[in-house]
Amino acid sequence: MMKLKLILNILKFVFLLYLLVALLSPIFTYAQVPISKNYINSITKKGDYLSGILLFEKSLELYKKANKLSIQIHDRDGMIRTDFKIASTLNSLGDYKGCFNHLDMIESKYENDLSKNPEYQYLLIEITGLNYLKYDFKRQAALEFKKLPELIDKAFSNSDIKKEKLIRAYIGIASCYEFVDNDLAYYYMRKAASVIKSRNLYNTLNIPKNFQRNVLSVYRNLADYKQYFSKDLDSAYYYNDKVLALGQHINSPYMFIFNRQRAQILYSDKKYNLSLEYCEKALKQIKEKAVKEDLIDVYKLMAENYRAMGNLNEASYYSEKYIPLKDSLVGTRTEGIIVSSDYLNSKQRENISKQKKVREKYFLVGVIVIILVSLVSILMIARYRKRQKELHFRLQLKKQKLLEKDLEKVQLEKKINDSFDEILQLAKTNSSSFFARFQEIYPFFTPQLLNVESKLQSSELTFCAYIFLNFSTKEIATYTFTSVKTVQNRKNHIRKKLLIPSDKDIYVWMKETVTS
């Protein structure tokens, strides 16, 4: 009986052991299967597809997965390329700080690879430029994008890829000059258009896939230029027709932008009902894909259409929709300016540190030479020369510091003078980027006012900026689409909030307080 029980227990143990091995074997088998580059590439391509239809969150997950797998198989090229895709997607998601941090990581982790591979350098410069551009650091973005045309020849061998990248570079540069130097913006858009012509891409519905997105960007920007700056509505319609046709043909996820552009052209042509129809199309297409800027532009345009038609109730309704979005966007842009400034300053500090190391190296060599000469020369002469050299060095250093201070002052004054017209234009057009650009030129403005009253809101700071620029009550009302009475009430509110004496002119007070 005991033997039978023992045999049964042994059989039970063998069965359980067999079952356990059967359950765990797929895991061990999977772990032993090598991860191939083709498998990783398939994940990356799926991420590219999702990014193309604006599903950036999902594409980011796939790029991170591909990056981890590339690390596992020690595929350095795969690691670098997926890291660049992660940085680019963070930019698309509006996480500009995260994008800059990731770019810093790439530069630090792959420093040697970047120095040897022009294509990696191209990706780094392009994404950095896009990140600066998103928060209107246009000058710095332009400096980055202007490096690309010369780099393209070194980075790519395929003729079509070169042309596609060159179009993108010119589009990027042109974007940096919009509303700053519109003639220069048009010049670079025409350069992009000339590349399109050289590739015979004028047949709108028969364009290779890798050129489609760039062709859309070129024609869309040309339509904007013709509408806003040359006031040539016929040409604006012509280029927008091409954009709508190609966008519909390829089922572009950016159709809401193209329809919004048609609505803007129709508004300029005083065809208000048709303009509203395209506004509605744009709103319907935006859905979950929209960012605040897109909603603001459509709501604002609808308000302007209704106002032009005399329907003040609907105009007021849509104004109330876009004003809160605009106010929240000011805060976001301010944060982005800080992030971009910090990143730019960190880069400048890195360059200074590198220059310092080079100077220290040469200085050390110089010291060694002086020591050798001193051993041969008479001690007293060596000491005398050393003293003279040190004295001369100090004098030169003092002169250099004085020159640098004078140069910084001149450059700052030139920057403000050069940018003043730009700020006025942004203010007059009630641009969403007005206050962010204003703070970039007058960085002391917001801190000084917040020292007086720390609870000032973004909309109040923007209003104070109009006063600081000496816009009259009537001008402020005109440019911000409000009534004179509303502006007067806001002035009284600001006066009370900032404790401005009743006998003190608010414009004089603003200048004295902010610039003191």
Secondary structure, DSSP 8 states (H G I E B T S, - for coil): -HHHHHHHHHHHHHHHHHHHHHHHHHHHHHHHS---HHHHHHHHHHHHHHHHTT-HHHHHHHHHHHHHHHHHTT-HHHHHHHHHHHHHHHHHTT-HHHHHHHHHHHHHHTHHHHHH-HHHHHHHHHHHHHHHHHTT-HHHHHHHHTTHHHHHHHH---HHHHHHHHHHHHHHHHHHHTTT-HHHHHHHHHHHHHHHHHTT--STTS--HHHHHHHHHHHHHHHHHHHHTS--HHHHHHHHHHHHHHHHHTT-TTHHHHHHHHHHHHHHTT-HHHHHHHHHHHHHHHGGG--HHHHHHHHHHHHHHHHHTT-HHHHHHHHHHHHHHHHHHHHHHHHHHHHHHHHHHHHHHHHHHHHHHHHHHHHHHHHHHHHHHHHHS-HHHHHHHHHHHHHHHHHHHHHHHHHHHHHHHHHHHHHHHHHHHHHHHHHHTT-TTHHHHHHHH-TTHHHHHHHH-TT--HHHHHHHHHHHTT--HHHHHHHTT--HHHHHHHHHHHHHHTT--TTS-HHHHHHHHHH-
